[in-house]
Amino acid sequence: METKLEHKRHTLAHLLAAAVMNLWPDTKRTIGPAIEDGFYFDFEFSKPISEKDFPAIEKEMRRLLPSWTSFTRSELSAEEAKKEYPDNPYKHELIEEFTKDGEKVSFYKSGDYWDLCRGGHAENPAKEIQSDSWKLDRIAGAYWRGNEKNPMLTRIYGLAFDTKKELDAYIEKRQEAMARDHKVLGPKYGLFMFHHTAPGMPYWLPKGVTIYNELINFWREEHAKRGYQEIVSPLLNKKELYEKSGHYEHYWPDMFKIQTEENEEYGLKAMNCPNAMVVFGSTGRSYRDLPLRLSDTDTLHRNELSGTLNGLLRVREFRQDDAHIFVSEEQIETEYENIFEIVERFYSIFGMTYSFNLSTRPDAFMGDVATWDKAEASLKKILERSGKEYGIKEKDGAFYGPKVDIHMKDVLGREWQMGTIQLDFQQPVRFNLEYTATDGSKKTPVAIHRVVYGSMERFIGILIEHYAGAFPLWLSPVQVKILPVSEKHTEYAKNVLAALNAANIRGDLDDANDSLGKKIRNAKQEKIPYLFVVGDKEKDAKTVSVESREGSEGPQPLAEIVSRLREKINSRSEK
């Protein structure tokens, strides 16, 4: 259901278009929806504009606003509607699409401006919209309808809230978020990089690989405790595998394809579930094998449009901490409870709160309605028993089953959709999977698809921003920086490094010919959790002077601080 704020934002998109058309009458306008923090409108200008034009546009918007006291709705035929937009192919395309079955299209008017629109506006914009609660934000390029084969348009974004106070608070929070931007901090701290020859496919640098591996190691340890068995499956599979799973019908256009010289068509793996089905069906199974928990972290590829790529948050190559669990119908609730316990373990360790969303049957679904209703009822019951807050997203399930999505909040209060737990009655049937029940009959298992981190790339991108590069000790690529006061202390510093290495603590020695003050400043800029300063006193006493992010901890015996840090790393505490 749309909110009053969304209606205000949509109204402001209309107001923006009205102002632009007044200032540049030969502009071709396209669409302008409300979005999470405001609104935008896409235009084709005859001459380029820039953000320097924003004051003039805002002035015109504010001039018009007092005359917008209501919206009136009209319905036009396709022929009538097209006459409203001479020489505007974008509007004509929309009109043809909306009237293909002979329907009329709706237009809404406020003040002297009217436009093709499905509705959802402020009832009295002049009274409801405070003139200082919104502002134009930025300009970007956007392909018409998100397709890079279409013309590039000019998109003007605006911010809009109920009050100026909320607008100012959002801008302040966003400025802090920009300072934490993983696309800036990642290369700055030597974690990852991109190259134009592989768009959307990150190069992981040594320090980034350390973080990646630590997260995977933690994942493997926790899952091994819970009876998961890790598998690895082929990255290239024949088209027939995806035809059998149902992904060909629903997902094939979004996959990278390869045609062999023998005229066979393969897909570069975009999801792991079809391969997990193959593994389950590769041998006879009985009720004693269930739940069968198969996990994997294989590399996946999805052919995302170039315009949607966004650092690590939207990529073409990624890995998931995936698992496919095969259960009997009687085991579904217990298994979901086990998964919720894993979710709590994984998210609490990063100090992030989270909630659930139940996504129900989409319009393009596989299977029968009765089975879907049964699956959705099971998930609602499980969620209610969990005691966790949850919402419902109608028609947002996977094509093979309903799902529970995990939404977490970072230190800035931003919400991210991360892991997902999907209940699948369909693919086991399509793959003819079966197990021998206690009475000797053959039954079809139910599959639970689940990821906790989600995309590893996306999760790390969010962690970079959550911690602003200051990772907790266990995750930090460099855990201790050793700073000799002068060259004569380098030998003892090397002994300290050897002690750290022996304890499997990631240490780094700064033996540059710089002042101690400069070395400390450099280490702090790198967000190193611990600094060990060594000079004459430390060398003679076999100690190190310790400084952490919390402040100076003074001289400490080397063996004791190494032991203490090892314990902190083993506990994977957030600090």
PyMOL commands that set and color helices and strands:
alter all, ss='L'
color gray80, all
select helices_A, chain A and resi 4-23+51-67+78-83+89-98+125-128+144-146+164-179+182-188+206-225+239-245+247-254+273-280+287-289+306-308+329-348+369-386+427-430+456-467+487-502+516-525+536-541+558-571
alter helices_A, ss='H'
color red, helices_A
select strands_A, chain A and resi 28-29+34-35+38-44+72-76+105-110+113-116+134-143+152-160+192-193+203-204+229-230+236-238+257-259+265-268+292-296+299-301+317-327+353-359+390-393+403-409+415-424+435-436+442-443+446-455+480-484+507-509+530-534+543-548+551-557
alter strands_A, ss='S'
color yellow, strands_A
deselect
rebuild
show_as cartoon
